[in-house]
Every structure is written in structure tokens, then in C-alpha cells.
Amino acid sequence: MQPRHLPDRRPATARSGLKRGALAFALAASTLLLAACGGGTDNVTLGINAVVGGQPLTATYVPGTLGTIDLVAGQSIELDATEPVDWAFSVDGSPLFGNGTTVYYGGLAITETAVSPSRVVIDTAVTGPYVSPVVIGLSATSTIDAALVANIDLVVH
């Protein structure tokens, strides 16, 4: 015996109410899924700490603000993020440079060395006369949540 399909005898308003309820449930579920897939800062607290001349700086640099650190030519700075980050550097707006690269800008040599996924050292050395100041732009993008980017200008005098 074949199953019989009976017509839906509920009023049209009851059927549309079920559709609205299912739509509301689907929207709520998708909102929760999107909230869980990054773009937020609930569990991620990116911060950058710096050490110059063996002395830690008191400021922690965080996403959403541009930090500025003054250096004297010849000094080194160690930057340490609170989580793994992708580091990017440029000198006075030059193209980005990466790990192990030395950039010569006028009479200033600037070398970037990655120590770990969260730590980097920038060394500066005077190689001749240079025009002061030289600005080294740095950004640290969280590898956990790419929406979190901390920006710091290192100003070498």
C-alpha cells in the first residue's frame, strides 16, 4: 500500500508563522556562528612590549592606536608581542622588509632579526652622515585574529 500525502489543512497564518520562526532561528544561528569565527577580541589580547638599552618601556602598544618610540642612532630595540604575530617593517615609507634584512637609508643601517614568532629585534647603526629623524614603521598582525594589528613608529634621531 502506497503512503498517502494529506494536504496541510492548517490556516495560512499558522504555516507562515512556522516559516517566520524557522527564519528567525536560522538568522540567530548564523549570527552566533559568525561571532565565533574571528574578527573580535574576546579571547585575544594583542599587545607589544618594548625593551631599549636593556630597559623595558612602560607602555604596551595595542591595536587601534599608533605608538611612537624614540631611539638614538646606534641603539637596538626588542619588541615582544603577547601572541604570535606577522611583523612588517618599512623605512620612511619604503617597501616592506623582513627577517634578516639590512636596509641602508642614507648613513643609517637598520637590521631586523626575528627571535621567535612573537619577538623581533631591530638594530640601528650609523654608517655615515644621515638626515635625522628616520622613521621605521612597524606593524604586528595577530596570527590568531588578523583583524588585530598594532602599529608603532620607531623614530631614530
C-alpha positions, 0 to 999 in steps of 0.5 A: 500500500502506497503512503498517502500525502494529506494536504496541510489543512492548517490556516495560512497564518499558522504555516507562515508563522512556522516559516517566520520562526524557522527564519528567525532561528536560522538568522540567530544561528548564523549570527552566533556562528559568525561571532565565533569565527574571528574578527573580535577580541574576546579571547585575544589580547594583542599587545607589544612590549618594548625593551631599549638599552636593556630597559623595558618601556612602560607602555604596551602598544595595542591595536587601534592606536599608533605608538611612537618610540624614540631611539638614538642612532646606534641603539637596538630595540626588542619588541615582544608581542603577547601572541604570535604575530606577522611583523612588517617593517618599512623605512620612511615609507619604503617597501616592506622588509623582513627577517634578516634584512639590512636596509641602508637609508642614507648613513643609517643601517637598520637590521631586523632579526626575528627571535621567535614568532612573537619577538623581533629585534631591530638594530640601528647603526650609523654608517655615515652622515644621515638626515635625522629623524628616520622613521621605521614603521612597524606593524604586528598582525595577530596570527590568531585574529588578523583583524588585530594589528598594532602599529608603532613608529620607531623614530631614530634621531 
